[in-house]
Amino acid sequence: MMDILFEQNVIQNSGLAAETIWQAVSEGYEGRGRAEGISLPLVFIVLPLTFHQRSASVLASKAQPGALYKALGEDREILIGLQQRMQAMSDRTFAALSIAFDSALLKLDVGSDRQLIPGRRTSPVDHVTVEVKTIMAAAKRVGQAFSEMSPTQLSAQLNIRF
């Protein structure tokens, strides 16, 4: 059972947000055979999905491949308010990206597509709390979706626009 203040506690932690984005980018990068990174706009999906208790729980419980499809098949309601959460959390995403770049968790490939690549291969922290483990597992599933679907497919499936 997750803490009632789950979303309030995690949303105020920019360091955790940076690590969560790193986890998704790292998983997506590995899923693409380390051949290409993750398009910068896609990271704005990560926190609204992983820092939302219902979405994180559903995503974390799914296995790859197709974890995002499976999660949406089980609970379409995780999409409710996603666009609004994405917009509301954009400042938090920017703050997390700043920490991730400053700490070398992430690097920006400044080619034509502005892709993010992980700056390290292993997680910087081993977490012990169930809530944070759920967030990290959900971030892995989001990263897997990055490697399985194009940005257009993700936008259509999640009913969002950038």
C-alpha positions in Angstrom: 0.0 0.0 0.0 1.4 3.4 -1.0 1.6 6.4 1.2 -1.4 8.7 0.9 1.0 11.6 0.4 2.8 9.8 -2.4 2.4 12.4 -5.1 3.1 15.3 -2.8 6.3 13.8 -1.5 7.8 12.8 -4.8 6.7 15.8 -6.8 8.8 18.1 -4.5 12.0 16.1 -5.1 14.0 17.4 -8.1 16.8 14.9 -7.5 14.4 12.0 -7.7 12.9 13.5 -10.8 16.3 13.7 -12.5 17.0 10.1 -11.7 13.6 9.1 -12.9 14.2 10.8 -16.2 17.6 9.2 -16.4 16.1 5.8 -15.9 13.6 6.3 -18.7 16.3 7.7 -21.1 18.7 4.9 -20.2 16.1 2.2 -20.8 15.1 3.7 -24.1 18.7 4.1 -25.2 19.4 0.5 -24.4 16.2 -0.6 -26.2 17.4 1.1 -29.3 20.7 -0.8 -29.2 22.6 2.3 -28.0 22.3 3.6 -31.6 20.2 6.6 -30.9 19.0 8.6 -27.9 15.6 9.9 -26.8 14.1 13.0 -28.4 14.2 15.8 -25.9 10.4 16.5 -26.0 9.6 12.9 -25.0 11.1 13.4 -21.5 8.1 15.6 -20.7 6.0 12.5 -20.6 8.1 10.8 -17.9 7.2 12.7 -14.7 3.5 13.0 -15.3 3.3 9.2 -15.8 5.8 8.1 -13.0 4.9 10.7 -10.4 1.2 9.9 -10.6 0.4 7.1 -8.2 -2.2 5.3 -10.3 -0.1 5.5 -13.5 3.1 4.4 -11.8 1.5 1.4 -10.1 -0.1 0.2 -13.4 3.0 0.7 -15.5 5.4 -0.8 -12.9 3.3 -4.0 -12.8 3.7 -4.7 -16.6 6.4 -6.6 -18.4 8.0 -5.8 -21.7 7.5 -5.8 -24.6 4.5 -3.6 -24.9 4.2 -2.6 -21.3 2.6 0.7 -22.1 0.0 -1.0 -24.4 -0.7 -3.5 -21.6 -1.1 -0.7 -19.0 -3.4 1.3 -21.2 -5.4 -1.9 -21.9 -5.8 -2.5 -18.2 -6.6 1.0 -17.2 -7.4 3.7 -19.8 -8.2 6.1 -17.0 -4.4 6.7 -16.5 -4.7 9.0 -19.5 -7.2 11.3 -17.8 -5.5 14.6 -17.1 -2.2 13.5 -18.6 -1.9 16.6 -20.9 -2.6 18.9 -18.0 -0.1 17.1 -15.7 2.5 17.3 -18.5 2.0 21.0 -18.8 1.8 21.6 -15.0 5.0 19.5 -14.4 7.1 21.2 -17.2 8.9 23.4 -14.7 9.7 20.3 -12.6 11.0 18.5 -15.7 13.2 21.5 -16.6 14.6 21.6 -13.0 15.2 17.8 -13.2 17.0 18.1 -16.5 19.2 20.9 -15.1 20.2 18.6 -12.3 20.7 15.6 -14.6 23.0 17.7 -17.0 24.9 19.2 -14.1 25.5 15.9 -12.5 26.3 14.2 -15.8 23.4 11.7 -15.5 22.3 12.8 -19.0 24.1 14.2 -22.0 22.5 16.1 -24.9 23.5 15.1 -28.4 23.1 18.5 -30.2 22.6 17.0 -33.6 19.6 17.8 -35.6 17.2 15.9 -33.3 18.4 17.1 -29.9 18.6 13.6 -28.4 19.2 12.7 -24.8 21.6 9.9 -23.9 22.6 8.6 -20.5 25.8 9.9 -19.0 26.3 6.8 -16.9 25.3 3.1 -17.2 24.2 2.3 -13.7 21.8 3.9 -11.3 23.3 6.5 -9.0 21.3 5.2 -6.0 19.9 1.9 -4.8 16.5 2.7 -3.4 14.8 0.8 -0.6 11.4 2.3 -0.4 8.5 0.6 -2.2 7.2 4.0 -3.6 10.5 4.9 -5.2 11.0 1.4 -6.6 7.6 1.7 -8.2 8.6 5.0 -9.7 11.8 3.6 -11.1 10.0 0.5 -12.5 7.4 2.7 -14.1 10.2 4.9 -15.6 11.8 1.7 -17.1 8.5 0.9 -18.8 8.2 4.5 -20.2 11.7 4.1 -21.5 10.8 0.8 -23.1 7.9 2.6 -24.8 10.4 5.2 -26.1 12.3 2.4 -27.9 9.2 0.6 -29.1 7.1 3.5 -30.5 7.7 6.7 -32.5 6.9 10.1 -31.0 3.8 10.2 -33.2 2.6 6.8 -31.9 3.3 7.9 -28.3 1.3 11.1 -28.8 -1.6 9.2 -30.3 -1.7 6.4 -27.7 -1.3 8.8 -24.8 -3.7 11.5 -26.4 -1.1 14.3 -25.8 0.5 16.9 -27.9 3.8 18.7 -27.5 
